[in-house]
Amino acid sequence: MLKTCGYQVTAIDPVAELLKAAVQAQSAHDYAIAPASELPFENESFDLVVAYNVLMDVVDVPGALREIRRVLRKEGTLFISIVHPLADLELLAETAPNAPSEPRATYFDRRRFETKIESRGLTMHFAGWAQPLEAYVGGLESAGFAITSLREPTAGLTEGRDHMSRWSRFPLFLWLKARALAA
Ligand SMILES: C[S@@+](CC[C@H](N)C(=O)[O-])C[C@H]1O[C@@H](n2cnc3c(N)ncnc32)[C@H](O)[C@@H]1O
């Protein structure tokens, strides 16, 4: 979509197989295997960074946001999509099959989770971090970003998407737009 909009797109991911898939899909112009904490780019190289469903899988979110700020031009834009921190709340329920072993974990803690989800004959292993909204916003603040928009998209319920019905009642994703402030 960014290419269609006329952007010169650079894609990064630390996993070689996933980057290979991006190359096969011709999703960018340039590609780099790198973690968000060590972006192989000069300071102020980009007008726009998109972190699409990545930050909840990153160990050091504040470090990743500092690095994103470094490679963004002043007044540059950062778009973030994350799993909504409220969507992780069910992991805290003691009755949930994959509840964290620490029974006193709260919404306010940063919590590791691993779970398997079966759907339509496929089993997928999900692992990542659940943390409160304040942790993401604190990381943005300390890296020098100002949030300019926030959206809570709902699932479109068209035919064949009944499995998504709960996400028309609860938020699944959170979208943020932030501007890089002058240092
Ligand atoms: C849920 S997937 C999303 C992939 C893709 N953005 C999408 O929406 O289809 C999370 C991605 O984050 C990547 N990732 C994990 N840790 C990372 C890190 N430290 N820095 C950058 N990317 C990371 C994973 O390799 C994986 O491709």
The ligand as an ORCA input file, in Angstrom:
! r2SCAN-3c Opt
* xyz 0 1
  C       3.018    -10.408     14.660
  S       4.357    -10.397     13.537
  C       3.831     -9.119     12.422
  C       4.512     -9.202     11.111
  C       4.027     -8.162     10.092
  N       4.330     -6.819     10.500
  C       2.550     -8.337      9.841
  O       1.750     -7.551     10.304
  O       2.195     -9.313      9.163
  C       5.616     -9.639     14.498
  C       6.903     -9.388     13.740
  O       7.828     -8.713     14.618
  C       9.109     -9.175     14.322
  N       9.988     -8.877     15.465
  C      10.119     -9.566     16.611
  N      11.044     -8.983     17.403
  C      11.494     -7.903     16.740
  C      12.481     -6.897     17.022
  N      13.169     -6.910     18.161
  N      12.684     -5.926     16.108
  C      11.966     -5.913     14.942
  N      11.035     -6.845     14.618
  C      10.813     -7.815     15.506
  C       8.903    -10.664     14.077
  O       9.982    -11.256     13.401
  C       7.606    -10.646     13.264
  O       7.843    -10.516     11.880
*
